């Protein structure tokens, strides 16, 4: 279920730029995995080239979204891994408590 659907069910959740970016990142990861699988299973060279081009574009878009998240301090890429886990746990608790 997407964040958009969740926000409609629960008025406490706000659909902001951060939420949209992370939802797009989730979708881009799914696209990368799907395109990777497709290119490895495709026999036709022309079709493989088309899928490889789409995969490269998906990876670049994912990098751009990550760069946006890092530049806006929505994602602490260089933070201590232990602190990242604590932050994720706190965010999860906050979301569950708001439901």
Secondary structure by P-SEA (a helix, b strand, c coil): ccaaaaaaacccccccaaaaaaaaaaaaaaaaaaaaaaaaacccaaaaaaaaaaaaaaaaaaaaaaaaaaaaccccccccaaaaaaaaaaaaaaaaaac
